[in-house]
Amino acid sequence: MKKFCFLYLILLFIFSISFPQEALPSVSQGIEIYYGKLIDPDKYVLGPGDRLRLYLIKEKEAPEIYDLIVSPTGSISLPMIGSIKVSDLTVNNASKEISRQLIRLYPKSIISLDLINPRKIKVTISGEIVSSGTYLVSPVSTLDEVLRLAGGLKSSASTRGIQIRRGNNVIEVDYLKFLKEGDLSQNPFIEEGDLI
């Protein structure tokens, strides 16, 4: 049995040398892996810093894979068609827009876009919190997650009147309703520049 296993390993080694695998360009090279919560491609809105992967599966040619980053101007750049604005589009709408432009060049291809790593957004937390300051968080973070990241509320904090300042608007949150009753409307998603 040991001789058989040894022979099998030698054959496997010879086979792997004889038929080397081609590495796909730029796949997973230097890209941080996302371990967060599930993101809905119909709801997630793209912005600068989002990392995307485009799969272009052609009818008669080898497939191509492109790792893309949404630029500060809200665009991605593809060598065959140039710049495409994707900021403020959902992942699925961006996929449709890219497909619409690529299908002219590759009419019988399958085109797929995936979000592989969401950008980070800045939020500031102050008041009766353990560690006030500015935090980098995922754009799918909720108030509860951000408060926990900052160490939680102090015992002197009011859970009934937390304010989120968003531009010129102030959102009043009854955090206690979320904690006691599970009312998700009182645990809103956080946006870039929010002051909690």
N, C-alpha and C positions, 0 to 999 in steps of 0.2 A: 504494500500500500504506500509506503514511504517513497519507493522508487517511482511509482505512478505519479504521486504528487510532485516530486522533484522534476520529473519529465514534463509534466503539465506546466509548471512554472517556467521552465526553460523555453518551451514552445510559445507560451504567452509573451515572454520577453522578446523572443525573436520576431514574433508577429508584430509587436508594438514598434520595434525598430524598423521593420520592413514597410509598415504602413503608417507613417506619422500622421497625427491628426492636425488639421489646419486650425489655428486659433482665429477666432473672429476678432476683427479689429475693435479695440476700445471697449470691449465688454468687461464690465466690473473692474476696470483698472483705475484704482484711485478713487473709487466711488464708495462713500459711506453707505452701509446697508441700513435700511429703514426697518425698525422693529416696533413701530407704533400701532395705533388702532387702524382698523380697516377704513379705507377712504373710498367714498362713493364717487366714481368718475362723472356722474351726472350732476353732482353738487359742488365738487371741489373746483374752485376758481384759481386758475394759474396766475402766477406773478413772478417778478424777477427773483432768480435764485432757484426756482424749481428745476429739478433734474428729470429729464424725460428720456425714454428710449423708443426709437422709431424702428419698426421692423418692416422691411420692404422685401416681400417674397415675390420674385419675378417668375414668369411662366417658364422660361427656358434658360435662365441664367441663375448663378448662385445668389442666394439671399444676401441682403445687406442689412447691417444693423448700425444705427447711428445713436451715440449718446449725445444728448443735447442739453444745454442749460439756457433757461429763459434769461435773456440779457436785461440790463438795467432799463433799456428802452422797451422791454416787453416782447421782444422778438426772439425767434430761433433762426438759425442760418443753416440751409442745406446746400451742398455744392451744386446740385442740379437745377435748383430753382431760385436760390438766393434767400432773402429774408422774408419771414412770415410772421405777422403779429399774432401772438397767442395770449398775451396778457388780458385778463378780464374775461377769458373764455373758460368754460368748464373743460375738463380733460376730454370728454366725449365730443364737445363742439370743436375743440382744437384738432382732434383726430379727423373729424369730418372736413374741416377746412384744409388741412394738409393733404388728405386723400383727394379732395377736389382738385388741388393743384398738381399733385403727382400723377394722377390717373391719366392726364393728357400725355405724359411722357411714357408711362408704363400702363397701357390700357388693360392688360389682363393680369394685373398684379393684385396681391393682397397686401394692404397697408394697415398697420396697427400701431397705435401709440399707447405707451404706458408711463405712468408717473412712477419713477423708481425711488425718488427721495424728495419729500416736500421741503420747501425753503424754511428758514427760521424767521420769526417776526419778533419785534421788540415791544414789550409791554412794561409799564412802570407801575409798581405797587407801593402805596404809602399808607400811613395811618396805623391802626391798631393791628399790625401784622408782625410776626416774629422777626423776619428779615426783609425790611423794605429795600427797594432798589429797582434796577432795570434788569429784566430777564429776557433771554432768547428762548422762545417756545415754538412749538409746531403750530401752524395755522388751523389745526383741528383741535386745539386745546380749549377746554372749557374753563369757566371761572373756578370751579372746584379744583381742577388740576393745577391751575396757576397758584391758587391760595396754598395748596399743599406744597408746591415747589418752594414757596417762600416761607415754609415752616409752619403754616397755619395761623389762624387768628389768635390774638392774645385773649386772655380771659375777660379783659375789659372791653373787647370789641362788641359792636352791635351786629347781630346776624340778620336783623330785619331791614337795615337800610344801607346796604353796600351800594356804592355809586361807581358806575363805569363811565368815565368821560371819554366820548368818542367824537373828536372834532368839536363842533358847537353843541352837540347833544349830550344829555346826561341820562343814562339808563339806571333806573332804581331797581335793585334786586332784593327780594326777600329770600335771602340765602337759607333761613331757617325752614322755609316751606320746602326747599329742595332736600335739606337734611332730614327733616321729620316725615315728609309726605312723598318724597321722590318726585316733586313737581319739576320736570325738566325745563319748563319755561323760566324757572328761577336759577338755571345753571347755563347761561348763554355761552356761545362760542366767543372767543376773544379775537379781536382784529388788530392789525398792525397799528401801533401808536396809541393803543388804549391806555388810559390812566385809571387804575383801580384804587 
